Structure formats: structure tokens, C-alpha cells
Amino acid sequence: MSRKKVLFLIGSPNQTTQMHQIAQLLEDEFEPFFSQIYYDGRLRPFYKFLCWTGGLNPTVVTGPIKAKADKYLAEHGLHNDFEARQFGNSYDLVVCCSDIITPWPLVRGTKTVFVQEGMTDPLNWWARLIRKLNWAPSLAIGTALNGLANCCDVYCVASEGYKEHFAHVGVDRDKLIVTGIPNFDNVERVRHNDFPHRDYVLVATSDLRETYTPENRPKFIRECARIAAGRPMIFKLHPNEKLPRAVDEIKEHAPPGTLIYTDGNTDHMIANCAELITQYSTVVYVGLILGKPVHSYFDVEDLKRKQPWQNGGTSSRRIAAICRGFSHFEGSGPEFLRQYQSESFTASSEADNSLAVH
């Protein structure tokens, strides 16, 4: 019997690896295909124009980030069905990493599961205005309005705090389920690593300027040096940054001897640091979970409320189970979740009773 077909929409390296983990757990029943996130709707000619001119190169849609995703798919022998136009497939399920830039015809005609990637950008004045005027969420130029479209059938999110966040942005509460998210659900494991340095102040930068957000980088570097107060410093640059410019700025404004990494395992660097400085980056959660002193452009207390669920690395299995179950379900996403959560609660209660008897 032929397997069902599922399309995973991918984007950044984090989004891509998360989707791959889920796909691997579905291969017994589904044939997985992948596509970089893309837009398909009434404004598609304008979208294609922006792609052609390079206007979207700093985003996850195209440019260097798409090139990284394409390379990852090729290296792992995965089917790259870009824009769902390469293989002529009809899909039984679509798993989305965002609902900001959306292939509307595909989403409207297929069962869909949304998987939260990580941190969402702050609801600044511009994002709030777009939300109030009911404009396209993509105009926010970031992830602040992830969830506003409310177009997916089921939304898998990182924590109870993020469940409240997505409900506030615009997702129907009965579509939301806390599953945890791959890559951020077993942070303790990163304590064991071979990164050679320890007891430094780590600065994990963000790609603000590359996503059209004003930033005074020299001022930020000098503030980081003030926080470090003479301690060794390491800068880990965001992979989407213009690296020559960022490296030159650090060399000019940071103390002598400051180390700069343009790649490498950021989680391992956080595990070995004495203090973590971030801007807008999901890696701040790694620092919080490991008990590091952290600095962020976000409210740290709010971040603590939203910390991803630490479930021993089982998020991908939970999400795969939802994908599998929903694909067989004859009903809406909310109806499926009511049944799924009821069955999960019953199974958990029976397991607890069995342990009590023994």
C-alpha cells in the first residue's frame, strides 16, 4: 500500500532540522517532501517580483537561508518539492513552520499542523498596527504576528506561556496544544560538550539590520563590554548577518582579545559561559534553562513564563503522533484535539494507577 504524502514547509536551519526530526518519525506511513516556505495567493506576482529583485533575500524565503536549506535537503537525500511544484503531488498533510507567509490554496485544501519554531518577535507598535488594521502579517517583517492568520488546523506550541501568547495574537484556543518543540526540549544535554573555552561572557547577536530593523551595533558592543567588566568575551554572530561588517565592528569596539565565532554550536557556547547577552534570539531560553544570568531585549520575566517545556527530547514524537492521528481523523482540528487530549489523559491515568498498584 502506498504511503500518504506529507509536505514539510521549512525555513531557517532551526526550522529545517525540527521538521526533519518529525518527518523521520512518520516515514513508516508517510512519504515526506520538503519545501522552503513560500507565498501563494492573490499577491503572488508581487511576491515573485520581490524574490527576483532580491528584496526578500534577508528573510527565510530565499537568498542565503534558502540556499542552506537546499543544501541540507540534498545532503540528507530528502525530496525538495519547492513550492509544491516539482513532483506534481497531492498532499494528505502539510506541516507548517509559519503561518505568516502561506501557500493559501494548499493550506485551505489540505489538513495542516503548525509547529512553533522558537521565540517570536515582540509585538511592537508596527506589528500592533498591522494587526489592528487587519493587514497581511508578513508586513511586520518578522515573526511577531505568527498565529494571526489562524489558518492551520492544529497549532503545536512550546509551552503554556506560548499557548497564551498565540491565543492573544489570534489563534483559536481550541486549536492550540502544548507539545514542546524539538531542539529546545532537552537543554540539559548540552552541558556535555567539547567547546574549548569556559567562564566567559557570551554575546549572541541577532540579524536586526538584515531584517530591516534599526540597530546601533557599536553602542551595543560597548554595552556588552560594560557588562563583561573585564571578563573574557566571545561573540557568536547570527548566521544571517553580513559577516565582514559585523566582524570589523567587533574588532573596533570590543576589548582586545575578544573572540569572534561565525559558526559553531551556540548551545555549547552557552553551556560553558558565565553570562549570556542576547538581543532577539531563541537561544536565550538555553541560558535561562541552564540557570545562566541572561540579558535580552525581551522582558526576562516574560521569557521565564514562556520557557519551552523540557520533556527529555520527546517533542518530535508528540508532534508526529498528532500528525499521524489527525491525518486519519474525520473532523476539524479542535475536534481532533479534544479527542486526542481525552485519550492521552485516560492513558496517563491508567499508567499512574498501574504504578500505584505495583
C-alpha angles and dihedrals in degrees: 000000000000118000123245116255122241127185118210115201109213137183130156121031088262093051091046096051092045092054092046091055091053093044092054090059092053100048093102090067107014134053103221125219128178137210133178108249111273143171124245117174145089092311094051094117090057090045091052090048090055090049091049094049093046093246091132097043093107091056132076090256099079144338122058096348093053089047090055091049092048090050091050092051092049093048092052095043094243125158110257106204096173111201087353088275104106103073104026091236130166107215128219093195138014120202111201130202091193140012095202098085104032139178091226101189090051095044094047093051101041138056109263136199121191119210118197111233100201138283119009122220118257121274094247125178093273094051091046090051092050090049093048093048092044093235124158109293091224089071088074088073095220143040099289093108098043103141097027092106090056086198102135123087097226130021118204110198139184103243147345087270091057091045087061091045095053091045088053092050093052115279115132106251093228090061093058127094129171109232103147118240129261116252092029104052102081105037096154090073092071092068087082105069143125100234102140101220132072142180098027134127109257121208114197107191130205132224094245098142092044089057093048097260116136115244136172097213097178090054090048091051092050090050090052089052090051091053091047090054095196098323119128113276134209124189118204108193124216110253091233095057126107092255103199091054094045093047093049091051093052092048089052101044107025124080118272113273095034110148121225125203121188093182139010136096107315093190091059090050090052092048091058099041128100094215135007128218118190139165113201103339136131089221087079086080090061089057094046094049091049090051097247122153103254138193123199141162084238124079101269093210089055089049090054090055090052099045111143115257111264103219102155095268097303099123095100090053091050092049092046090052090053091048091050095045095045092049088063096040120106100212146047128310094254091049090051093049092051090054094040094051092045091052091045091051092049092049091048092049092050091050091050091050091049091053091048091053092051 
